[in-house]
Amino acid sequence: MMVKWRNILIVIGLFLAVVLLVDFNRRMEELDRLTAQLNAVHAEATAVIQTQIALAGQVAFATSDLAVEEWAYENKMVRPGEHPVGVVPGANVTPTPEPTLVPQVAEQPNWRIWWELFFGGRP
């Protein structure tokens, strides 16, 4: 039996097609993996940039005059010409008595009291 060159070329062509298909599949999987890594790096870079912007804002505030004044007042410092005043509690502090309120009862004549008792209303 004689092997034809045509059959050999077909077998070699099919073998090359399978090899190329397997290589293409491997490359597509590698592309998917690298794309996922790229997306993760983009997300991390975005987070780092946002953190950098927030820190730059905090640095700008910390170096401003307003921040210095706030810090100085919190630490009981004063400007030239100001006189600090501190409240010193006395040794014998007497609590202020609270007045008790006595309700004022209006004097009513006896006939009105009896009228409201019997008839339940004002005349």
Backbone atoms as SQL, in Angstrom:
CREATE TABLE atoms (id INTEGER PRIMARY KEY, chain TEXT, resi INTEGER, resn TEXT, atom TEXT, x REAL, y REAL, z REAL);
INSERT INTO atoms VALUES
  (1, 'A', 1, 'MET', 'N', 0.821, -1.158, 0.000),
  (2, 'A', 1, 'MET', 'CA', 0.000, 0.000, 0.000),
  (3, 'A', 1, 'MET', 'C', 0.882, 1.243, 0.000),
  (4, 'A', 2, 'MET', 'N', 0.456, 2.072, -0.774),
  (5, 'A', 2, 'MET', 'CA', 1.283, 3.216, -1.014),
  (6, 'A', 2, 'MET', 'C', 0.662, 4.439, -0.329),
  (7, 'A', 3, 'VAL', 'N', 1.479, 5.135, 0.400),
  (8, 'A', 3, 'VAL', 'CA', 1.008, 6.326, 1.110),
  (9, 'A', 3, 'VAL', 'C', 1.121, 7.494, 0.146),
  (10, 'A', 4, 'LYS', 'N', 0.049, 8.172, 0.021),
  (11, 'A', 4, 'LYS', 'CA', 0.057, 9.298, -0.889),
  (12, 'A', 4, 'LYS', 'C', 0.543, 10.535, -0.144),
  (13, 'A', 5, 'TRP', 'N', 1.225, 11.352, -0.918),
  (14, 'A', 5, 'TRP', 'CA', 1.755, 12.591, -0.346),
  (15, 'A', 5, 'TRP', 'C', 0.606, 13.509, 0.095),
  (16, 'A', 6, 'ARG', 'N', -0.458, 13.378, -0.571),
  (17, 'A', 6, 'ARG', 'CA', -1.603, 14.224, -0.231),
  (18, 'A', 6, 'ARG', 'C', -2.115, 13.891, 1.169),
  (19, 'A', 7, 'ASN', 'N', -2.201, 12.629, 1.514),
  (20, 'A', 7, 'ASN', 'CA', -2.661, 12.202, 2.848),
  (21, 'A', 7, 'ASN', 'C', -1.676, 12.650, 3.933),
  (22, 'A', 8, 'ILE', 'N', -0.399, 12.561, 3.626),
  (23, 'A', 8, 'ILE', 'CA', 0.622, 12.977, 4.599),
  (24, 'A', 8, 'ILE', 'C', 0.523, 14.482, 4.846),
  (25, 'A', 9, 'LEU', 'N', 0.340, 15.257, 3.787),
  (26, 'A', 9, 'LEU', 'CA', 0.208, 16.699, 3.946),
  (27, 'A', 9, 'LEU', 'C', -1.063, 17.060, 4.738),
  (28, 'A', 10, 'ILE', 'N', -2.149, 16.326, 4.525),
  (29, 'A', 10, 'ILE', 'CA', -3.380, 16.577, 5.269),
  (30, 'A', 10, 'ILE', 'C', -3.178, 16.296, 6.752),
  (31, 'A', 11, 'VAL', 'N', -2.508, 15.202, 7.084),
  (32, 'A', 11, 'VAL', 'CA', -2.236, 14.854, 8.486),
  (33, 'A', 11, 'VAL', 'C', -1.326, 15.908, 9.116),
  (34, 'A', 12, 'ILE', 'N', -0.298, 16.329, 8.398),
  (35, 'A', 12, 'ILE', 'CA', 0.602, 17.359, 8.921),
  (36, 'A', 12, 'ILE', 'C', -0.154, 18.672, 9.097),
  (37, 'A', 13, 'GLY', 'N', -1.019, 19.007, 8.168),
  (38, 'A', 13, 'GLY', 'CA', -1.819, 20.230, 8.274),
  (39, 'A', 13, 'GLY', 'C', -2.761, 20.186, 9.477),
  (40, 'A', 14, 'LEU', 'N', -3.420, 19.043, 9.685),
  (41, 'A', 14, 'LEU', 'CA', -4.298, 18.890, 10.856),
  (42, 'A', 14, 'LEU', 'C', -3.500, 18.991, 12.154),
  (43, 'A', 15, 'PHE', 'N', -2.325, 18.388, 12.175),
  (44, 'A', 15, 'PHE', 'CA', -1.479, 18.466, 13.376),
  (45, 'A', 15, 'PHE', 'C', -1.075, 19.912, 13.658),
  (46, 'A', 16, 'LEU', 'N', -0.677, 20.651, 12.615),
  (47, 'A', 16, 'LEU', 'CA', -0.305, 22.057, 12.794),
  (48, 'A', 16, 'LEU', 'C', -1.512, 22.889, 13.252),
  (49, 'A', 17, 'ALA', 'N', -2.695, 22.576, 12.703),
  (50, 'A', 17, 'ALA', 'CA', -3.900, 23.301, 13.112),
  (51, 'A', 17, 'ALA', 'C', -4.197, 23.070, 14.586),
  (52, 'A', 18, 'VAL', 'N', -4.060, 21.840, 15.080),
  (53, 'A', 18, 'VAL', 'CA', -4.298, 21.532, 16.497),
  (54, 'A', 18, 'VAL', 'C', -3.261, 22.237, 17.362),
  (55, 'A', 19, 'VAL', 'N', -2.004, 22.232, 16.940),
  (56, 'A', 19, 'VAL', 'CA', -0.944, 22.891, 17.706),
  (57, 'A', 19, 'VAL', 'C', -1.210, 24.394, 17.773),
  (58, 'A', 20, 'LEU', 'N', -1.586, 24.984, 16.633),
  (59, 'A', 20, 'LEU', 'CA', -1.874, 26.411, 16.614),
  (60, 'A', 20, 'LEU', 'C', -3.105, 26.747, 17.462),
  (61, 'A', 21, 'LEU', 'N', -4.123, 25.898, 17.433),
  (62, 'A', 21, 'LEU', 'CA', -5.329, 26.126, 18.235),
  (63, 'A', 21, 'LEU', 'C', -5.017, 26.052, 19.731),
  (64, 'A', 22, 'VAL', 'N', -4.203, 25.102, 20.160),
  (65, 'A', 22, 'VAL', 'CA', -3.810, 24.983, 21.567),
  (66, 'A', 22, 'VAL', 'C', -2.986, 26.193, 21.976),
  (67, 'A', 23, 'ASP', 'N', -2.067, 26.635, 21.120),
  (68, 'A', 23, 'ASP', 'CA', -1.242, 27.808, 21.421),
  (69, 'A', 23, 'ASP', 'C', -2.118, 29.068, 21.514),
  (70, 'A', 24, 'PHE', 'N', -3.103, 29.204, 20.598),
  (71, 'A', 24, 'PHE', 'CA', -4.011, 30.347, 20.640),
  (72, 'A', 24, 'PHE', 'C', -4.820, 30.351, 21.933),
  (73, 'A', 25, 'ASN', 'N', -5.284, 29.188, 22.357),
  (74, 'A', 25, 'ASN', 'CA', -6.048, 29.080, 23.608),
  (75, 'A', 25, 'ASN', 'C', -5.191, 29.480, 24.809),
  (76, 'A', 26, 'ARG', 'N', -3.948, 29.042, 24.830),
  (77, 'A', 26, 'ARG', 'CA', -3.032, 29.401, 25.926),
  (78, 'A', 26, 'ARG', 'C', -2.801, 30.908, 25.954),
  (79, 'A', 27, 'ARG', 'N', -2.636, 31.506, 24.782),
  (80, 'A', 27, 'ARG', 'CA', -2.412, 32.942, 24.709),
  (81, 'A', 27, 'ARG', 'C', -3.652, 33.730, 25.161),
  (82, 'A', 28, 'MET', 'N', -4.833, 33.246, 24.836),
  (83, 'A', 28, 'MET', 'CA', -6.068, 33.918, 25.269),
  (84, 'A', 28, 'MET', 'C', -6.218, 33.858, 26.793),
  (85, 'A', 29, 'GLU', 'N', -5.882, 32.728, 27.398),
  (86, 'A', 29, 'GLU', 'CA', -5.919, 32.615, 28.862),
  (87, 'A', 29, 'GLU', 'C', -4.915, 33.572, 29.492),
  (88, 'A', 30, 'GLU', 'N', -3.732, 33.686, 28.905),
  (89, 'A', 30, 'GLU', 'CA', -2.712, 34.615, 29.402),
  (90, 'A', 30, 'GLU', 'C', -3.207, 36.057, 29.294),
  (91, 'A', 31, 'LEU', 'N', -3.897, 36.389, 28.191),
  (92, 'A', 31, 'LEU', 'CA', -4.456, 37.724, 28.008),
  (93, 'A', 31, 'LEU', 'C', -5.516, 38.017, 29.069),
  (94, 'A', 32, 'ASP', 'N', -6.378, 37.075, 29.370),
  (95, 'A', 32, 'ASP', 'CA', -7.393, 37.275, 30.410),
  (96, 'A', 32, 'ASP', 'C', -6.757, 37.509, 31.772),
  (97, 'A', 33, 'ARG', 'N', -5.724, 36.726, 32.089),
  (98, 'A', 33, 'ARG', 'CA', -5.044, 36.874, 33.380),
  (99, 'A', 33, 'ARG', 'C', -4.368, 38.247, 33.472),
  (100, 'A', 34, 'LEU', 'N', -3.687, 38.662, 32.411),
  (101, 'A', 34, 'LEU', 'CA', -3.009, 39.960, 32.415),
  (102, 'A', 34, 'LEU', 'C', -4.007, 41.115, 32.451),
  (103, 'A', 35, 'THR', 'N', -5.163, 40.969, 31.808),
  (104, 'A', 35, 'THR', 'CA', -6.196, 42.004, 31.852),
  (105, 'A', 35, 'THR', 'C', -6.739, 42.157, 33.270),
  (106, 'A', 36, 'ALA', 'N', -6.956, 41.048, 33.956),
  (107, 'A', 36, 'ALA', 'CA', -7.425, 41.112, 35.346),
  (108, 'A', 36, 'ALA', 'C', -6.388, 41.793, 36.237),
  (109, 'A', 37, 'GLN', 'N', -5.109, 41.489, 36.029),
  (110, 'A', 37, 'GLN', 'CA', -4.052, 42.144, 36.803),
  (111, 'A', 37, 'GLN', 'C', -4.005, 43.635, 36.502),
  (112, 'A', 38, 'LEU', 'N', -4.180, 44.008, 35.229),
  (113, 'A', 38, 'LEU', 'CA', -4.168, 45.414, 34.842),
  (114, 'A', 38, 'LEU', 'C', -5.311, 46.166, 35.526),
  (115, 'A', 39, 'ASN', 'N', -6.495, 45.572, 35.561),
  (116, 'A', 39, 'ASN', 'CA', -7.628, 46.216, 36.232),
  (117, 'A', 39, 'ASN', 'C', -7.373, 46.381, 37.729),
  (118, 'A', 40, 'ALA', 'N', -6.747, 45.385, 38.351),
  (119, 'A', 40, 'ALA', 'CA', -6.425, 45.491, 39.780),
  (120, 'A', 40, 'ALA', 'C', -5.412, 46.606, 40.032),
  (121, 'A', 41, 'VAL', 'N', -4.426, 46.731, 39.160),
  (122, 'A', 41, 'VAL', 'CA', -3.418, 47.779, 39.312),
  (123, 'A', 41, 'VAL', 'C', -4.040, 49.153, 39.099),
  (124, 'A', 42, 'HIS', 'N', -4.948, 49.265, 38.139),
  (125, 'A', 42, 'HIS', 'CA', -5.647, 50.543, 37.918),
  (126, 'A', 42, 'HIS', 'C', -6.454, 50.944, 39.156),
  (127, 'A', 43, 'ALA', 'N', -7.147, 49.994, 39.753),
  (128, 'A', 43, 'ALA', 'CA', -7.937, 50.292, 40.950),
  (129, 'A', 43, 'ALA', 'C', -7.030, 50.729, 42.105),
  (130, 'A', 44, 'GLU', 'N', -5.928, 50.044, 42.277),
  (131, 'A', 44, 'GLU', 'CA', -4.991, 50.402, 43.349),
  (132, 'A', 44, 'GLU', 'C', -4.376, 51.776, 43.098),
  (133, 'A', 45, 'ALA', 'N', -4.053, 52.068, 41.850),
  (134, 'A', 45, 'ALA', 'CA', -3.469, 53.376, 41.527),
  (135, 'A', 45, 'ALA', 'C', -4.483, 54.494, 41.781),
  (136, 'A', 46, 'THR', 'N', -5.745, 54.247, 41.457),
  (137, 'A', 46, 'THR', 'CA', -6.785, 55.249, 41.717),
  (138, 'A', 46, 'THR', 'C', -6.909, 55.508, 43.211),
  (139, 'A', 47, 'ALA', 'N', -6.883, 54.446, 44.018),
  (140, 'A', 47, 'ALA', 'CA', -6.965, 54.613, 45.471),
  (141, 'A', 47, 'ALA', 'C', -5.763, 55.389, 46.006),
  (142, 'A', 48, 'VAL', 'N', -4.589, 55.113, 45.487),
  (143, 'A', 48, 'VAL', 'CA', -3.381, 55.819, 45.935),
  (144, 'A', 48, 'VAL', 'C', -3.449, 57.296, 45.562),
  (145, 'A', 49, 'ILE', 'N', -3.940, 57.589, 44.371),
  (146, 'A', 49, 'ILE', 'CA', -4.047, 58.991, 43.948),
  (147, 'A', 49, 'ILE', 'C', -5.059, 59.730, 44.815),
  (148, 'A', 50, 'GLN', 'N', -6.187, 59.095, 45.122),
  (149, 'A', 50, 'GLN', 'CA', -7.182, 59.736, 45.986),
  (150, 'A', 50, 'GLN', 'C', -6.617, 59.981, 47.382),
  (151, 'A', 51, 'THR', 'N', -5.852, 59.038, 47.903),
  (152, 'A', 51, 'THR', 'CA', -5.212, 59.220, 49.205),
  (153, 'A', 51, 'THR', 'C', -4.213, 60.370, 49.148),
  (154, 'A', 52, 'GLN', 'N', -3.461, 60.453, 48.065),
  (155, 'A', 52, 'GLN', 'CA', -2.487, 61.536, 47.910),
  (156, 'A', 52, 'GLN', 'C', -3.196, 62.890, 47.875),
  (157, 'A', 53, 'ILE', 'N', -4.314, 62.981, 47.176),
  (158, 'A', 53, 'ILE', 'CA', -5.057, 64.240, 47.098),
  (159, 'A', 53, 'ILE', 'C', -5.582, 64.630, 48.477),
  (160, 'A', 54, 'ALA', 'N', -6.120, 63.646, 49.222),
  (161, 'A', 54, 'ALA', 'CA', -6.632, 63.940, 50.562),
  (162, 'A', 54, 'ALA', 'C', -5.511, 64.403, 51.492),
  (163, 'A', 55, 'LEU', 'N', -4.359, 63.754, 51.418),
  (164, 'A', 55, 'LEU', 'CA', -3.233, 64.156, 52.262),
  (165, 'A', 55, 'LEU', 'C', -2.698, 65.525, 51.875),
  (166, 'A', 56, 'ALA', 'N', -2.716, 65.831, 50.580),
  (167, 'A', 56, 'ALA', 'CA', -2.271, 67.156, 50.145),
  (168, 'A', 56, 'ALA', 'C', -3.199, 68.232, 50.689),
  (169, 'A', 57, 'GLY', 'N', -4.499, 67.938, 50.747),
  (170, 'A', 57, 'GLY', 'CA', -5.450, 68.880, 51.345),
  (171, 'A', 57, 'GLY', 'C', -5.191, 69.085, 52.820),
  (172, 'A', 58, 'GLN', 'N', -4.893, 67.997, 53.526),
  (173, 'A', 58, 'GLN', 'CA', -4.588, 68.117, 54.955),
  (174, 'A', 58, 'GLN', 'C', -3.300, 68.901, 55.185),
  (175, 'A', 59, 'VAL', 'N', -2.302, 68.700, 54.335),
  (176, 'A', 59, 'VAL', 'CA', -1.048, 69.446, 54.464),
  (177, 'A', 59, 'VAL', 'C', -1.296, 70.926, 54.203),
  (178, 'A', 60, 'ALA', 'N', -2.112, 71.231, 53.198),
  (179, 'A', 60, 'ALA', 'CA', -2.413, 72.628, 52.894),
  (180, 'A', 60, 'ALA', 'C', -3.117, 73.295, 54.070),
  (181, 'A', 61, 'PHE', 'N', -4.051, 72.585, 54.722),
  (182, 'A', 61, 'PHE', 'CA', -4.725, 73.170, 55.882),
  (183, 'A', 61, 'PHE', 'C', -3.760, 73.318, 57.054),
  (184, 'A', 62, 'ALA', 'N', -2.925, 72.299, 57.272),
  (185, 'A', 62, 'ALA', 'CA', -2.009, 72.340, 58.415),
  (186, 'A', 62, 'ALA', 'C', -0.994, 73.469, 58.298),
  (187, 'A', 63, 'THR', 'N', -0.669, 73.887, 57.084),
  (188, 'A', 63, 'THR', 'CA', 0.293, 74.975, 56.917),
  (189, 'A', 63, 'THR', 'C', -0.375, 76.341, 56.805),
  (190, 'A', 64, 'SER', 'N', -1.692, 76.385, 56.936),
  (191, 'A', 64, 'SER', 'CA', -2.391, 77.665, 56.818),
  (192, 'A', 64, 'SER', 'C', -2.378, 78.414, 58.153),
  (193, 'A', 65, 'ASP', 'N', -2.642, 79.710, 58.079),
  (194, 'A', 65, 'ASP', 'CA', -2.684, 80.538, 59.285),
  (195, 'A', 65, 'ASP', 'C', -3.853, 80.157, 60.182),
  (196, 'A', 66, 'LEU', 'N', -4.962, 79.747, 59.590),
  (197, 'A', 66, 'LEU', 'CA', -6.132, 79.363, 60.379),
  (198, 'A', 66, 'LEU', 'C', -5.821, 78.176, 61.278),
  (199, 'A', 67, 'ALA', 'N', -5.090, 77.197, 60.756),
  (200, 'A', 67, 'ALA', 'CA', -4.738, 76.029, 61.560),
  (201, 'A', 67, 'ALA', 'C', -3.799, 76.419, 62.699),
  (202, 'A', 68, 'VAL', 'N', -2.888, 77.328, 62.416),
  (203, 'A', 68, 'VAL', 'CA', -1.962, 77.772, 63.460),
  (204, 'A', 68, 'VAL', 'C', -2.722, 78.490, 64.573),
  (205, 'A', 69, 'GLU', 'N', -3.688, 79.340, 64.204),
  (206, 'A', 69, 'GLU', 'CA', -4.479, 80.047, 65.216),
  (207, 'A', 69, 'GLU', 'C', -5.312, 79.073, 66.043),
  (208, 'A', 70, 'GLU', 'N', -5.928, 78.104, 65.390),
  (209, 'A', 70, 'GLU', 'CA', -6.709, 77.107, 66.133),
  (210, 'A', 70, 'GLU', 'C', -5.824, 76.363, 67.122),
  (211, 'A', 71, 'TRP', 'N', -4.643, 75.944, 66.669),
  (212, 'A', 71, 'TRP', 'CA', -3.742, 75.217, 67.555),
  (213, 'A', 71, 'TRP', 'C', -3.323, 76.096, 68.730),
  (214, 'A', 72, 'ALA', 'N', -3.045, 77.366, 68.471),
  (215, 'A', 72, 'ALA', 'CA', -2.593, 78.270, 69.530),
  (216, 'A', 72, 'ALA', 'C', -3.695, 78.479, 70.559),
  (217, 'A', 73, 'TYR', 'N', -4.931, 78.678, 70.128),
  (218, 'A', 73, 'TYR', 'CA', -6.018, 78.870, 71.090),
  (219, 'A', 73, 'TYR', 'C', -6.320, 77.598, 71.870),
  (220, 'A', 74, 'GLU', 'N', -6.166, 76.448, 71.247),
  (221, 'A', 74, 'GLU', 'CA', -6.366, 75.185, 71.972),
  (222, 'A', 74, 'GLU', 'C', -5.301, 74.992, 73.049),
  (223, 'A', 75, 'ASN', 'N', -4.108, 75.521, 72.826),
  (224, 'A', 75, 'ASN', 'CA', -3.016, 75.369, 73.788),
  (225, 'A', 75, 'ASN', 'C', -2.851, 76.601, 74.676),
  (226, 'A', 76, 'LYS', 'N', -3.901, 77.409, 74.779),
  (227, 'A', 76, 'LYS', 'CA', -3.983, 78.548, 75.700),
  (228, 'A', 76, 'LYS', 'C', -2.924, 79.617, 75.429),
  (229, 'A', 77, 'MET', 'N', -2.584, 79.825, 74.180),
  (230, 'A', 77, 'MET', 'CA', -1.659, 80.885, 73.821),
  (231, 'A', 77, 'MET', 'C', -2.472, 82.118, 73.423),
  (232, 'A', 78, 'VAL', 'N', -1.873, 83.291, 73.560),
  (233, 'A', 78, 'VAL', 'CA', -2.579, 84.531, 73.237),
  (234, 'A', 78, 'VAL', 'C', -1.753, 85.352, 72.270),
  (235, 'A', 79, 'ARG', 'N', -2.423, 86.287, 71.614),
  (236, 'A', 79, 'ARG', 'CA', -1.747, 87.215, 70.720),
  (237, 'A', 79, 'ARG', 'C', -1.162, 88.360, 71.536),
  (238, 'A', 80, 'PRO', 'N', -0.215, 89.091, 70.964),
  (239, 'A', 80, 'PRO', 'CA', 0.285, 90.278, 71.669),
  (240, 'A', 80, 'PRO', 'C', -0.850, 91.282, 71.862),
  (241, 'A', 81, 'GLY', 'N', -0.976, 91.794, 73.055),
  (242, 'A', 81, 'GLY', 'CA', -2.021, 92.754, 73.368),
  (243, 'A', 81, 'GLY', 'C', -3.245, 92.113, 73.996),
  (244, 'A', 82, 'GLU', 'N', -3.382, 90.807, 73.935),
  (245, 'A', 82, 'GLU', 'CA', -4.519, 90.139, 74.565),
  (246, 'A', 82, 'GLU', 'C', -4.165, 89.802, 76.003),
  (247, 'A', 83, 'HIS', 'N', -5.155, 89.749, 76.844),
  (248, 'A', 83, 'HIS', 'CA', -4.943, 89.403, 78.240),
  (249, 'A', 83, 'HIS', 'C', -5.735, 88.141, 78.552),
  (250, 'A', 84, 'PRO', 'N', -5.054, 87.035, 78.833),
  (251, 'A', 84, 'PRO', 'CA', -5.782, 85.805, 79.110),
  (252, 'A', 84, 'PRO', 'C', -6.525, 85.906, 80.445),
  (253, 'A', 85, 'VAL', 'N', -7.701, 85.388, 80.476),
  (254, 'A', 85, 'VAL', 'CA', -8.518, 85.391, 81.687),
  (255, 'A', 85, 'VAL', 'C', -8.869, 83.954, 82.004),
  (256, 'A', 86, 'GLY', 'N', -8.596, 83.554, 83.210),
  (257, 'A', 86, 'GLY', 'CA', -8.936, 82.210, 83.651),
  (258, 'A', 86, 'GLY', 'C', -9.891, 82.278, 84.824),
  (259, 'A', 87, 'VAL', 'N', -10.870, 81.423, 84.842),
  (260, 'A', 87, 'VAL', 'CA', -11.838, 81.383, 85.929),
  (261, 'A', 87, 'VAL', 'C', -11.292, 80.446, 86.998),
  (262, 'A', 88, 'VAL', 'N', -11.136, 81.000, 88.200),
  (263, 'A', 88, 'VAL', 'CA', -10.619, 80.221, 89.319),
  (264, 'A', 88, 'VAL', 'C', -11.780, 79.990, 90.286),
  (265, 'A', 89, 'PRO', 'N', -12.132, 78.757, 90.563),
  (266, 'A', 89, 'PRO', 'CA', -13.231, 78.515, 91.491),
  (267, 'A', 89, 'PRO', 'C', -12.812, 78.865, 92.917),
  (268, 'A', 90, 'GLY', 'N', -13.760, 79.421, 93.658),
  (269, 'A', 90, 'GLY', 'CA', -13.482, 79.787, 95.049),
  (270, 'A', 90, 'GLY', 'C', -13.420, 78.561, 95.942),
  (271, 'A', 91, 'ALA', 'N', -12.828, 78.739, 97.123),
  (272, 'A', 91, 'ALA', 'CA', -12.677, 77.622, 98.043),
  (273, 'A', 91, 'ALA', 'C', -14.014, 77.267, 98.700),
  (274, 'A', 92, 'ASN', 'N', -14.775, 78.286, 99.121),
  (275, 'A', 92, 'ASN', 'CA', -16.051, 78.039, 99.780),
  (276, 'A', 92, 'ASN', 'C', -17.172, 78.494, 98.855),
  (277, 'A', 93, 'VAL', 'N', -17.579, 77.639, 98.023),
  (278, 'A', 93, 'VAL', 'CA', -18.638, 77.975, 97.079),
  (279, 'A', 93, 'VAL', 'C', -19.971, 77.610, 97.717),
  (280, 'A', 94, 'THR', 'N', -20.843, 78.599, 97.827),
  (281, 'A', 94, 'THR', 'CA', -22.164, 78.367, 98.393),
  (282, 'A', 94, 'THR', 'C', -23.153, 78.238, 97.241),
  (283, 'A', 95, 'PRO', 'N', -23.892, 77.143, 97.202),
  (284, 'A', 95, 'PRO', 'CA', -24.840, 77.011, 96.105),
  (285, 'A', 95, 'PRO', 'C', -25.965, 78.034, 96.234),
  (286, 'A', 96, 'THR', 'N', -26.423, 78.515, 95.128),
  (287, 'A', 96, 'THR', 'CA', -27.505, 79.492, 95.119),
  (288, 'A', 96, 'THR', 'C', -28.820, 78.768, 95.400),
  (289, 'A', 97, 'PRO', 'N', -29.548, 79.217, 96.428),
  (290, 'A', 97, 'PRO', 'CA', -30.814, 78.532, 96.720),
  (291, 'A', 97, 'PRO', 'C', -31.860, 78.880, 95.665),
  (292, 'A', 98, 'GLU', 'N', -32.640, 77.892, 95.329),
  (293, 'A', 98, 'GLU', 'CA', -33.700, 78.118, 94.353),
  (294, 'A', 98, 'GLU', 'C', -34.984, 78.441, 95.111),
  (295, 'A', 99, 'PRO', 'N', -35.643, 79.519, 94.740),
  (296, 'A', 99, 'PRO', 'CA', -36.869, 79.886, 95.445),
  (297, 'A', 99, 'PRO', 'C', -37.984, 78.894, 95.112),
  (298, 'A', 100, 'THR', 'N', -38.772, 78.603, 96.119),
  (299, 'A', 100, 'THR', 'CA', -39.915, 77.720, 95.900),
  (300, 'A', 100, 'THR', 'C', -41.117, 78.577, 95.548),
  (301, 'A', 101, 'LEU', 'N', -41.817, 78.189, 94.566),
  (302, 'A', 101, 'LEU', 'CA', -42.960, 78.942, 94.112),
  (303, 'A', 101, 'LEU', 'C', -44.206, 78.494, 94.880),
  (304, 'A', 102, 'VAL', 'N', -44.866, 79.454, 95.470),
  (305, 'A', 102, 'VAL', 'CA', -46.107, 79.171, 96.188),
  (306, 'A', 102, 'VAL', 'C', -47.251, 79.583, 95.276),
  (307, 'A', 103, 'PRO', 'N', -48.132, 78.642, 94.949),
  (308, 'A', 103, 'PRO', 'CA', -49.218, 79.012, 94.051),
  (309, 'A', 103, 'PRO', 'C', -50.168, 79.991, 94.731),
  (310, 'A', 104, 'GLN', 'N', -50.571, 80.997, 93.990),
  (311, 'A', 104, 'GLN', 'CA', -51.506, 81.995, 94.488),
  (312, 'A', 104, 'GLN', 'C', -52.937, 81.490, 94.276),
  (313, 'A', 105, 'VAL', 'N', -53.665, 81.382, 95.361),
  (314, 'A', 105, 'VAL', 'CA', -55.047, 80.948, 95.272),
  (315, 'A', 105, 'VAL', 'C', -55.924, 82.177, 95.417),
  (316, 'A', 106, 'ALA', 'N', -56.745, 82.399, 94.411),
  (317, 'A', 106, 'ALA', 'CA', -57.635, 83.561, 94.467),
  (318, 'A', 106, 'ALA', 'C', -58.806, 83.250, 95.410),
  (319, 'A', 107, 'GLU', 'N', -59.059, 84.176, 96.273),
  (320, 'A', 107, 'GLU', 'CA', -60.174, 84.009, 97.204),
  (321, 'A', 107, 'GLU', 'C', -61.490, 84.177, 96.454),
  (322, 'A', 108, 'GLN', 'N', -62.348, 83.203, 96.606),
  (323, 'A', 108, 'GLN', 'CA', -63.658, 83.263, 95.994),
  (324, 'A', 108, 'GLN', 'C', -64.721, 83.384, 97.091),
  (325, 'A', 109, 'PRO', 'N', -65.780, 84.063, 96.795),
  (326, 'A', 109, 'PRO', 'CA', -66.859, 84.131, 97.802),
  (327, 'A', 109, 'PRO', 'C', -67.482, 82.753, 97.998),
  (328, 'A', 110, 'ASN', 'N', -68.058, 82.553, 99.174),
  (329, 'A', 110, 'ASN', 'CA', -68.616, 81.253, 99.507),
  (330, 'A', 110, 'ASN', 'C', -69.742, 80.845, 98.561),
  (331, 'A', 111, 'TRP', 'N', -70.579, 81.787, 98.145),
  (332, 'A', 111, 'TRP', 'CA', -71.695, 81.414, 97.284),
  (333, 'A', 111, 'TRP', 'C', -71.221, 80.842, 95.946),
  (334, 'A', 112, 'ARG', 'N', -70.028, 81.306, 95.415),
  (335, 'A', 112, 'ARG', 'CA', -69.500, 80.737, 94.162),
  (336, 'A', 112, 'ARG', 'C', -69.002, 79.325, 94.374),
  (337, 'A', 113, 'ILE', 'N', -68.363, 79.102, 95.482),
  (338, 'A', 113, 'ILE', 'CA', -67.868, 77.753, 95.775),
  (339, 'A', 113, 'ILE', 'C', -69.043, 76.791, 95.848),
  (340, 'A', 114, 'TRP', 'N', -70.146, 77.203, 96.553),
  (341, 'A', 114, 'TRP', 'CA', -71.319, 76.344, 96.654),
  (342, 'A', 114, 'TRP', 'C', -71.981, 76.167, 95.287),
  (343, 'A', 115, 'TRP', 'N', -72.027, 77.231, 94.513),
  (344, 'A', 115, 'TRP', 'CA', -72.634, 77.153, 93.189),
  (345, 'A', 115, 'TRP', 'C', -71.898, 76.131, 92.317),
  (346, 'A', 116, 'GLU', 'N', -70.556, 76.177, 92.287),
  (347, 'A', 116, 'GLU', 'CA', -69.778, 75.231, 91.499),
  (348, 'A', 116, 'GLU', 'C', -69.903, 73.822, 92.042),
  (349, 'A', 117, 'LEU', 'N', -70.079, 73.694, 93.350),
  (350, 'A', 117, 'LEU', 'CA', -70.249, 72.382, 93.954),
  (351, 'A', 117, 'LEU', 'C', -71.554, 71.742, 93.511),
  (352, 'A', 118, 'PHE', 'N', -72.665, 72.507, 93.549),
  (353, 'A', 118, 'PHE', 'CA', -73.963, 71.946, 93.221),
  (354, 'A', 118, 'PHE', 'C', -74.239, 71.903, 91.723),
  (355, 'A', 119, 'PHE', 'N', -73.886, 72.961, 91.028),
  (356, 'A', 119, 'PHE', 'CA', -74.296, 73.052, 89.630),
  (357, 'A', 119, 'PHE', 'C', -73.133, 72.778, 88.655),
  (358, 'A', 120, 'GLY', 'N', -71.929, 72.769, 89.118),
  (359, 'A', 120, 'GLY', 'CA', -70.792, 72.382, 88.298),
  (360, 'A', 120, 'GLY', 'C', -70.327, 73.423, 87.293),
  (361, 'A', 121, 'GLY', 'N', -70.716, 74.637, 87.370),
  (362, 'A', 121, 'GLY', 'CA', -70.262, 75.631, 86.419),
  (363, 'A', 121, 'GLY', 'C', -70.323, 77.011, 87.005),
  (364, 'A', 122, 'ARG', 'N', -69.898, 77.984, 86.272),
  (365, 'A', 122, 'ARG', 'CA', -69.922, 79.363, 86.754),
  (366, 'A', 122, 'ARG', 'C', -71.282, 79.982, 86.421),
  (367, 'A', 123, 'PRO', 'N', -71.749, 80.926, 87.279),
  (368, 'A', 123, 'PRO', 'CA', -73.035, 81.578, 87.018),
  (369, 'A', 123, 'PRO', 'C', -72.933, 82.541, 85.864);
